[in-house]
Structure formats: structure tokens, C-alpha cells
Amino acid sequence: MSNDLPIRKIIHIDMDAFYASVEQMDNPDLKGKAIAVGGGEKRGVISAASYEARKFGVKSAMSGNLAVKLCPDLIFVKPRFNRYKEISKKIRDIFYDYTDLVEPLSLDEAYLDVTENKKGNPSASLIAKEIRDRIFNEIGLTASAGISINKFVAKIASDYNKPNGQKIVNPGEVIEFLEALDIRKFYGVGKVTAEKMYQKGIFTGKDLKEKSIEYLDKNFGKSGRYYYYIVRGIHNSEVKPNRIRKSLAAERTFRENLSSEIFMLEKLEHIAEEVSRRLNKSKVAGKTVTLKIKYSDFTLQTRSKTLPYFLSDKSIILETAKDLLYQERLSNSVRLLGISLSNLNTETKKKPEQKSVSVQLSFKF
């Protein structure tokens, strides 16, 4: 790596099996057992699985039916999102004791920029350890952490010593770390892209690094340039403490597949009501309504319409969604419907100034 690149001290904190761990913490009878949050209904999908369940291959986004086949003794627990949000806020409050530069990705993970921090501690690794200890002692849950020079490497590193561990990738180790990495571990490389890379002989970061930017642009489109830079440790995205909401959505998976638009209208009304409630609670409105349709064969389709004004009213959202539903004939029976509002009227908020630190490779982590 070049010595004149801006170096930051970035921590990625990732809670360990968060939803499942909260359930085990609140109910001692579940400790040490294979549990899954969600997925208990006939067509349910698992939101989270305990590490005991993961040993059997159970994982999030898996159907409950398949999970039971893998783990016959699996215990299903209904999700309690209000409780998860409550715990998440307590965890976030701990983060803010160290830095205001906190970028939550979800209820259970966040980036922290501790280049300059409230404790005056020059060691990002010691800060990460202290935060993890506090989460355990004050809340009762374990967390894992990745520490490095940018968000991309830190996120990959946080997965290395799970659960309840951390990994540091120092500035001088970044290139070697990325070159040895299986391409499937690269954040932003999905299953389909990984298969395409395999077909082209790209199995590791080193293989990817050998490809020119022209080759990657030609074969991977707009993402090609991204891959070219990240494998060289270049990822200049700053930790954004005030992430602007870009969309708001609600969706429903049905117990039985629906084959008639008439039966879907009642479902759409409930979904539109939920979207409207969330919009009003967040005090935002949007111009673009998108209808999401997942068919029984799991193919996904979206239909969108942009209106000339901002809206949050249930009736207008519902009428627009109906128009989209009738826009063209459904190709199959439907297992899921969703409505989202985007093109929101959110305003960019001023965020704390972030300073890039240009240092030598002896920069201590």
C-alpha cells in the first residue's frame, strides 16, 4: 500500500446471532439449545438462528420446513422486534461513549470511526475489546469485531473470529490479507457473481488483482471498477453517522399462494396501511411507489410509478399499488407482496467533520 493513502481506524461491530442470543438471554430455558427466530409457520422464513442451530446448517432466510429437516429438535421462537430495538439502542449508546462517527447498518451491526475518539485512545483494537467487554458486562450479549483501515476490510475481518472474537488487519497486512481471501468472502460479491468469477478463473483476491480495470469493466459492468479498487485496499467511503433513509417498505408472505388479483387487494390494503403508518411515524413522504411481487417459483418482479408530488396517505399508496398490480398479467401464483416508497423528501443533515489521517505503515492499531 502507498504510504500517502488516507488511513483511518475503523471498527466493524457485529453482534453474535443477535435475535437468537436475545431470546436465549431473556429465557434461560433456551440457553444451549438450537433455536430459530421466526420460521415457525407453514411458510415461515427464519430471521436468525442460534449457533447451536447453525451447527446443523440452519441459517437466516431459510424456510422453516427445511430447517426442521436439518435439525428435528429445532425450537421456533416468535420474533420480538421491539425488544431487539431496545437492546440495539443500549448497544449504540455504548458506541457513542467512544465516537460520534457511528454508522448503523442494522440493529445488530455498525461501523465506528475511532481515528480520533472521545477516550483519546490511540489503539483501535483496545477500543474494540473494551466495547465488546462492556456489551457483555452491561447487557449480557457477545459481539465480534473487525478492525482495519477502511469499512470494507473491517467488515470482512469481523467475520473471522466469530463468535465473541475480533480480528485486526493492520495497514501493512491489508494487501496480503485480501490476496489470500476467497472471492466469496469479498463484501459485495454475491453468489451469482462469485460463480461467474470462478468460471473466469478468479478464485482468490490475488486472481482478481491480476485482472486489469478494462477486463473487469467489460465482464462485470459498473461493479468492475469497485472490484479493481477494493482488492487493492482502496475504499474511501467514510463512516456516515447520519445515513439518509432512501426508502420505506412493508411486505407480507402468504400462508397459501394467491392466484387471483381480487384476493390480493385485501392484502395490499393492509400493506399500504403499514407503509403509511411507518411514513407518518418517520415524518417522511415519497414520490415513487414500487410494488414487489414474489411468485410461487420464487422469481421476483417489481413495478414502479413515480407521482408528481410527495405522498404518505394510505389511500393514494393503495390506489397506486392497485394500478401497478393490474398493469400487466401475473405470470404465476403469488407467495409475497410488498409496497415501498422511495424518492423521499428527506434532507441531508450536516454530519460531524471527519479527518483523514495520512501516516506511515507503522500506524498503530
URBEL-V781933 format. One record per pair of residues at least 12 apart in sequence whose ideal C-beta (glycine too) atoms are under 6 Angstrom apart, sorted by the first residue. I is the first residue (numbers start at 1). J is the second residue. D is the distance in Angstrom with one decimal. If there is no record, write none. Layout:
i=I j=J d=D
i=I j=J d=D
This chain:
i=1 j=174 d=6.0
i=1 j=233 d=5.5
i=3 j=360 d=5.6
i=4 j=358 d=5.9
i=6 j=356 d=3.4
i=6 j=358 d=5.8
i=7 j=149 d=5.2
i=7 j=171 d=5.9
i=7 j=357 d=5.6
i=7 j=359 d=5.2
i=7 j=363 d=5.4
i=8 j=113 d=5.9
i=8 j=115 d=4.8
i=9 j=114 d=5.1
i=9 j=115 d=4.6
i=9 j=124 d=3.9
i=10 j=113 d=5.8
i=10 j=150 d=5.8
i=10 j=151 d=5.6
i=10 j=154 d=4.5
i=11 j=112 d=4.4
i=11 j=114 d=6.0
i=11 j=124 d=5.9
i=11 j=128 d=4.9
i=11 j=145 d=5.7
i=11 j=147 d=5.3
i=12 j=111 d=5.6
i=12 j=146 d=4.5
i=12 j=154 d=4.0
i=12 j=155 d=4.7
i=12 j=158 d=4.4
i=13 j=110 d=5.6
i=13 j=143 d=5.5
i=13 j=145 d=5.3
i=14 j=109 d=4.5
i=14 j=144 d=5.2
i=14 j=158 d=4.6
i=15 j=108 d=4.0
i=15 j=143 d=5.1
i=16 j=142 d=4.7
i=16 j=144 d=6.0
i=16 j=163 d=3.8
i=17 j=48 d=6.0
i=17 j=50 d=5.5
i=17 j=51 d=5.7
i=18 j=108 d=3.6
i=19 j=37 d=4.3
i=19 j=47 d=5.7
i=19 j=48 d=3.7
i=19 j=84 d=5.9
i=20 j=35 d=5.6
i=20 j=37 d=5.5
i=20 j=48 d=4.7
i=20 j=49 d=5.9
i=20 j=50 d=4.0
i=21 j=141 d=5.3
i=22 j=84 d=6.0
i=22 j=87 d=5.7
i=23 j=77 d=4.9
i=25 j=140 d=5.1
i=33 j=52 d=5.9
i=33 j=75 d=5.9
i=34 j=52 d=4.3
i=34 j=53 d=3.9
i=34 j=71 d=5.2
i=34 j=74 d=5.2
i=35 j=50 d=4.7
i=35 j=75 d=4.6
i=35 j=77 d=5.5
i=36 j=49 d=5.0
i=36 j=53 d=5.7
i=36 j=67 d=5.8
i=36 j=74 d=5.6
i=36 j=76 d=5.5
i=37 j=77 d=5.3
i=37 j=79 d=5.1
i=38 j=79 d=5.2
i=39 j=64 d=3.4
i=39 j=67 d=5.9
i=39 j=76 d=5.9
i=40 j=64 d=5.9
i=40 j=76 d=3.4
i=42 j=255 d=5.9
i=43 j=253 d=5.9
i=43 j=255 d=5.6
i=44 j=64 d=4.3
i=46 j=60 d=5.6
i=46 j=62 d=5.0
i=46 j=67 d=5.8
i=47 j=79 d=5.5
i=48 j=60 d=5.5
i=53 j=71 d=5.7
i=53 j=74 d=5.9
i=56 j=70 d=4.8
i=56 j=71 d=3.8
i=57 j=70 d=4.7
i=58 j=70 d=5.6
i=58 j=71 d=5.3
i=84 j=107 d=5.3
i=88 j=107 d=4.1
i=90 j=139 d=5.7
i=91 j=135 d=5.9
i=94 j=134 d=5.2
i=95 j=112 d=5.8
i=98 j=117 d=5.2
i=98 j=118 d=5.7
i=98 j=119 d=6.0
i=98 j=127 d=5.8
i=99 j=112 d=5.5
i=99 j=114 d=5.2
i=99 j=117 d=4.9
i=100 j=352 d=5.2
i=101 j=113 d=3.8
i=101 j=239 d=4.7
i=101 j=241 d=5.4
i=102 j=241 d=5.6
i=103 j=239 d=4.6
i=103 j=240 d=5.0
i=103 j=241 d=6.0
i=111 j=151 d=5.4
i=111 j=239 d=4.8
i=113 j=239 d=4.0
i=114 j=127 d=5.2
i=115 j=357 d=5.6
i=124 j=147 d=4.9
i=124 j=365 d=5.1
i=125 j=147 d=5.3
i=125 j=168 d=4.9
i=125 j=365 d=5.4
i=128 j=145 d=4.1
i=128 j=147 d=5.3
i=128 j=166 d=5.4
i=142 j=163 d=5.7
i=142 j=164 d=3.9
i=144 j=158 d=5.3
i=144 j=162 d=4.6
i=144 j=165 d=5.5
i=145 j=158 d=5.6
i=145 j=166 d=3.9
i=146 j=158 d=3.2
i=146 j=167 d=5.6
i=147 j=168 d=4.6
i=147 j=365 d=5.9
i=148 j=169 d=4.1
i=149 j=171 d=5.4
i=150 j=235 d=4.3
i=151 j=237 d=5.6
i=152 j=187 d=6.0
i=152 j=230 d=5.3
i=152 j=235 d=4.0
i=153 j=169 d=5.3
i=153 j=174 d=5.9
i=155 j=187 d=5.2
i=156 j=185 d=6.0
i=156 j=187 d=5.9
i=157 j=169 d=5.1
i=168 j=365 d=5.3
i=170 j=365 d=5.2
i=171 j=361 d=5.0
i=171 j=363 d=5.3
i=172 j=361 d=4.5
i=174 j=233 d=4.2
i=175 j=233 d=5.8
i=178 j=205 d=4.2
i=178 j=231 d=5.5
i=179 j=205 d=4.6
i=179 j=206 d=4.0
i=181 j=205 d=4.4
i=183 j=197 d=5.2
i=183 j=202 d=5.9
i=205 j=231 d=5.1
i=208 j=231 d=4.8
i=209 j=231 d=4.8
i=213 j=228 d=4.6
i=216 j=228 d=5.2
i=238 j=354 d=5.2
i=241 j=351 d=5.4
i=242 j=349 d=4.4
i=242 j=351 d=4.8
i=244 j=346 d=5.1
i=245 j=346 d=5.6
i=247 j=340 d=5.2
i=247 j=342 d=4.0
i=248 j=278 d=5.4
i=248 j=279 d=5.8
i=248 j=341 d=5.3
i=249 j=338 d=5.9
i=249 j=340 d=3.4
i=250 j=271 d=5.2
i=250 j=274 d=4.0
i=250 j=275 d=4.9
i=251 j=338 d=2.9
i=252 j=267 d=5.9
i=252 j=271 d=5.8
i=253 j=336 d=4.7
i=254 j=335 d=5.9
i=257 j=296 d=4.6
i=257 j=333 d=3.9
i=257 j=335 d=5.3
i=258 j=334 d=4.8
i=259 j=333 d=4.3
i=261 j=325 d=5.7
i=267 j=337 d=5.7
i=268 j=321 d=5.2
i=269 j=318 d=5.8
i=271 j=339 d=5.0
i=272 j=314 d=5.2
i=272 j=317 d=4.5
i=272 j=318 d=3.9
i=272 j=321 d=6.0
i=272 j=339 d=5.8
i=273 j=314 d=5.2
i=275 j=317 d=5.8
i=275 j=339 d=5.2
i=276 j=312 d=5.9
i=276 j=314 d=3.8
i=276 j=317 d=5.8
i=279 j=312 d=4.0
i=280 j=312 d=5.7
i=284 j=344 d=5.0
i=284 j=346 d=5.7
i=285 j=310 d=3.8
i=285 j=311 d=5.7
i=285 j=312 d=4.2
i=285 j=345 d=5.3
i=286 j=341 d=3.4
i=286 j=342 d=5.7
i=286 j=343 d=5.4
i=286 j=344 d=4.6
i=287 j=306 d=5.4
i=287 j=307 d=5.3
i=287 j=310 d=5.7
i=287 j=343 d=4.2
i=288 j=304 d=5.8
i=288 j=306 d=4.5
i=288 j=342 d=4.6
i=288 j=343 d=4.1
i=289 j=305 d=5.4
i=289 j=320 d=4.3
i=290 j=302 d=5.5
i=290 j=304 d=4.4
i=290 j=340 d=4.7
i=291 j=303 d=4.8
i=291 j=321 d=5.2
i=291 j=324 d=4.0
i=292 j=338 d=3.6
i=293 j=334 d=5.9
i=294 j=335 d=5.6
i=294 j=336 d=3.8
i=295 j=332 d=4.0
i=295 j=334 d=5.9
i=296 j=332 d=5.5
i=296 j=333 d=4.5
i=296 j=335 d=5.2
i=297 j=332 d=5.9
i=303 j=324 d=4.2
i=303 j=327 d=5.5
i=305 j=320 d=5.7
i=305 j=324 d=6.0
i=310 j=345 d=5.0
i=321 j=339 d=5.2
